[in-house]
C-alpha cells in the first residue's frame, strides 16, 4: 500500500497561503508570468522545477536545481535547493522555494523484493479545495512516497491526493539494498520551466525524440525550445498543424556591380573588383555562405578567376572558379559562377568581395570587361548564419 515517508519542510512558504493577499486570485495574478500548459485553458500552468543552475556535484549536470542525489553508504537522498511551480486545477499555481539542501531517509529494503519510491515537491494549503490538505496545514515540503514491493518490476507510486505536487525523482530500492547510487535514481524534474515567452531547454532523456517531453506540443504558436541533442537545437512551435520546426536564423546581403557601360581592364595578372557587401557585426561568431556570378567578355587564349575574398581583392579566398577562352582568337563572352560554401567562423565587421583576375594572358593587351548596366548579371549574394556547434550525442 502506498504511504507517505520522510518529510522536510522549507523555511519559505508558497505564495499567498497566509490570507495576506487574496489567495487564488493573487496566485493567478502572479501566475500570469508563467508558461501555460499546452492545449488547455488559458489559466492552467505547467508544474515542475524552474530552469536554473545545477551544482553538478553528483550525477549528470543539467539546467535545473532541486536535483535528487544519493547519500553515500545510506538509504537516503538529498534534494538541492531551488525553485519550482506546483499547479492546482482552477486555483492557480504555487511558486515555491526550497531554502537549502534537504536530506530524506528511505525505508529499509526488503530481503526478497524490490520497490520504487517517489520523491516529490508538495504544497499543503487547507484553503485550496483542489489540494485537499488537512485543516490548518499550509506549507511547502519535499517528501518520499514509498512504493509497493514486487518480485518483478515494481511500479512508481502515486501520492494522494493527485494534485498539489510535482515529481522530482523515482528511486529504485533493490532487495537487500543498504545504499543508493546515481544509477538507481531516475530524474523526473524536466524540462525546466521558464517564464511566459522564455525558451525551455530539453536535456538528457527529455531531448530524445521518443520522449514525452519532446513530443509535447507547444503552449502557443511561437513557443520556443532549445534541444540539447544533435540536430536542430533552436525550435519554434508553428501550431497544431505543423508542430515544432527548426528555426532558420539567417541574414541575407546582396550587391551588384555599379551601373555603367562596358569597360575593359588589360594587363598581365590584373584584378578588378566587381562589387562587395559589408557584413555588420551581429555580436556573436558567425559563418558566411557567399556565391557570385558574372558576365565577362575576355580576349581569346586567356584564363581568369572569378573569386570571393574577404576584406579586399587580395584578401583571404573563400571560393573561386576558373574560366578561359582557350582555342579562341576573338573576344568571347563567359558566364562563370562561384559555388556557395560555408566559411568562418568570423567575428566583427567584414567585407565580402567579388572580383575577377587574369591568370593566363596572351600578351599585355589581353584582358576582360563587363557592363554594369546588365542588371542581374554581375552580383554577389551572401547568407550569414550563427556559428553554432553540435551538442554531444546523448
ChimeraX attribute file (.defattr): number of C-alpha atoms within 10 A of each C-alpha:
attribute: neighborCount
match mode: 1-to-1
recipient: residues
	/A:1	7
	/A:2	15
	/A:3	14
	/A:4	14
	/A:5	16
	/A:6	16
	/A:7	19
	/A:8	17
	/A:9	16
	/A:10	19
	/A:11	13
	/A:12	13
	/A:13	21
	/A:14	26
	/A:15	21
	/A:16	18
	/A:17	23
	/A:18	14
	/A:19	11
	/A:20	9
	/A:21	12
	/A:22	13
	/A:23	17
	/A:24	21
	/A:25	13
	/A:26	17
	/A:27	20
	/A:28	20
	/A:29	13
	/A:30	16
	/A:31	22
	/A:32	17
	/A:33	13
	/A:34	21
	/A:35	23
	/A:36	22
	/A:37	19
	/A:38	15
	/A:39	13
	/A:40	10
	/A:41	10
	/A:42	11
	/A:43	18
	/A:44	23
	/A:45	26
	/A:46	19
	/A:47	25
	/A:48	23
	/A:49	30
	/A:50	25
	/A:51	23
	/A:52	15
	/A:53	13
	/A:54	18
	/A:55	15
	/A:56	13
	/A:57	8
	/A:58	14
	/A:59	15
	/A:60	10
	/A:61	15
	/A:62	20
	/A:63	19
	/A:64	25
	/A:65	24
	/A:66	28
	/A:67	25
	/A:68	28
	/A:69	25
	/A:70	23
	/A:71	18
	/A:72	11
	/A:73	10
	/A:74	15
	/A:75	19
	/A:76	18
	/A:77	24
	/A:78	16
	/A:79	25
	/A:80	20
	/A:81	17
	/A:82	21
	/A:83	19
	/A:84	27
	/A:85	26
	/A:86	23
	/A:87	25
	/A:88	23
	/A:89	15
	/A:90	15
	/A:91	19
	/A:92	24
	/A:93	28
	/A:94	28
	/A:95	23
	/A:96	24
	/A:97	23
	/A:98	25
	/A:99	15
	/A:100	13
	/A:101	15
	/A:102	20
	/A:103	20
	/A:104	21
	/A:105	16
	/A:106	20
	/A:107	15
	/A:108	14
	/A:109	18
	/A:110	15
	/A:111	10
	/A:112	11
	/A:113	17
	/A:114	22
	/A:115	23
	/A:116	23
	/A:117	28
	/A:118	25
	/A:119	30
	/A:120	24
	/A:121	28
	/A:122	25
	/A:123	28
	/A:124	22
	/A:125	22
	/A:126	17
	/A:127	19
	/A:128	19
	/A:129	12
	/A:130	18
	/A:131	22
	/A:132	17
	/A:133	18
	/A:134	11
	/A:135	10
	/A:136	10
	/A:137	14
	/A:138	17
	/A:139	21
	/A:140	26
	/A:141	22
	/A:142	24
	/A:143	26
	/A:144	25
	/A:145	24
	/A:146	25
	/A:147	25
	/A:148	17
	/A:149	22
	/A:150	16
	/A:151	10
	/A:152	9
	/A:153	11
	/A:154	18
	/A:155	17
	/A:156	18
	/A:157	19
	/A:158	15
	/A:159	23
	/A:160	14
	/A:161	11
	/A:162	12
	/A:163	16
	/A:164	27
	/A:165	26
	/A:166	24
	/A:167	22
	/A:168	24
	/A:169	23
	/A:170	23
	/A:171	28
	/A:172	22
	/A:173	27
	/A:174	21
	/A:175	17
	/A:176	13
	/A:177	15
	/A:178	13
	/A:179	19
	/A:180	21
	/A:181	18
	/A:182	15
	/A:183	11
	/A:184	17
	/A:185	23
	/A:186	15
	/A:187	18
	/A:188	20
	/A:189	24
	/A:190	25
	/A:191	24
	/A:192	21
	/A:193	24
	/A:194	19
	/A:195	15
	/A:196	15
	/A:197	15
	/A:198	14
	/A:199	19
	/A:200	22
	/A:201	23
	/A:202	22
	/A:203	21
	/A:204	18
	/A:205	19
	/A:206	21
	/A:207	23
	/A:208	19
	/A:209	12
	/A:210	10
	/A:211	12
	/A:212	12
	/A:213	16
	/A:214	18
	/A:215	14
	/A:216	13
	/A:217	19
	/A:218	22
	/A:219	21
	/A:220	18
	/A:221	15
	/A:222	14
	/A:223	20
	/A:224	22
	/A:225	22
	/A:226	17
	/A:227	21
	/A:228	22
	/A:229	20
	/A:230	14
	/A:231	11
	/A:232	14
	/A:233	19
	/A:234	18
	/A:235	19
	/A:236	20
	/A:237	21
	/A:238	18
	/A:239	16
	/A:240	12
	/A:241	7
	/A:242	9
	/A:243	15
	/A:244	23
	/A:245	14
	/A:246	16
	/A:247	14
	/A:248	11
	/A:249	9
	/A:250	11
	/A:251	13
	/A:252	13
	/A:253	17
	/A:254	16
	/A:255	20
	/A:256	23
	/A:257	22
	/A:258	15
	/A:259	11
	/A:260	11
	/A:261	10
	/A:262	12
	/A:263	11
	/A:264	13
	/A:265	16
	/A:266	18
	/A:267	15
	/A:268	16
	/A:269	14
	/A:270	17
	/A:271	22
	/A:272	15
	/A:273	16
	/A:274	23
	/A:275	19
	/A:276	26
	/A:277	19
	/A:278	16
	/A:279	18
	/A:280	12
	/A:281	13
	/A:282	14
	/A:283	9
	/A:284	12
	/A:285	15
	/A:286	18
	/A:287	19
	/A:288	26
	/A:289	17
	/A:290	26
	/A:291	23
	/A:292	28
	/A:293	22
	/A:294	25
	/A:295	19
	/A:296	22
	/A:297	20
	/A:298	26
	/A:299	24
	/A:300	21
	/A:301	19
	/A:302	23
	/A:303	20
	/A:304	24
	/A:305	19
	/A:306	27
	/A:307	26
	/A:308	30
	/A:309	21
	/A:310	18
	/A:311	17
	/A:312	17
	/A:313	21
	/A:314	12
	/A:315	13
	/A:316	12
	/A:317	16
	/A:318	21
	/A:319	19
	/A:320	20
	/A:321	15
	/A:322	16
	/A:323	18
	/A:324	21
	/A:325	20
	/A:326	13
	/A:327	9
	/A:328	12
	/A:329	12
	/A:330	11
	/A:331	16
	/A:332	16
	/A:333	17
	/A:334	15
	/A:335	13
	/A:336	20
	/A:337	19
	/A:338	21
	/A:339	14
	/A:340	18
	/A:341	13
	/A:342	15
	/A:343	16
	/A:344	13
	/A:345	14
	/A:346	15
	/A:347	15
	/A:348	12
	/A:349	13
	/A:350	16
	/A:351	15
	/A:352	27
	/A:353	26
	/A:354	33
	/A:355	24
	/A:356	23
	/A:357	21
	/A:358	25
	/A:359	16
	/A:360	18
	/A:361	20
	/A:362	15
	/A:363	12
	/A:364	11
	/A:365	12
	/A:366	22
	/A:367	27
	/A:368	28
	/A:369	18
	/A:370	22
	/A:371	20
	/A:372	20
	/A:373	15
	/A:374	17
	/A:375	12
	/A:376	14
	/A:377	18
	/A:378	26
	/A:379	22
	/A:380	26
	/A:381	19
	/A:382	22
	/A:383	17
	/A:384	19
	/A:385	20
	/A:386	16
	/A:387	15
	/A:388	12
	/A:389	8
	/A:390	11
	/A:391	12
	/A:392	8
	/A:393	10
	/A:394	11
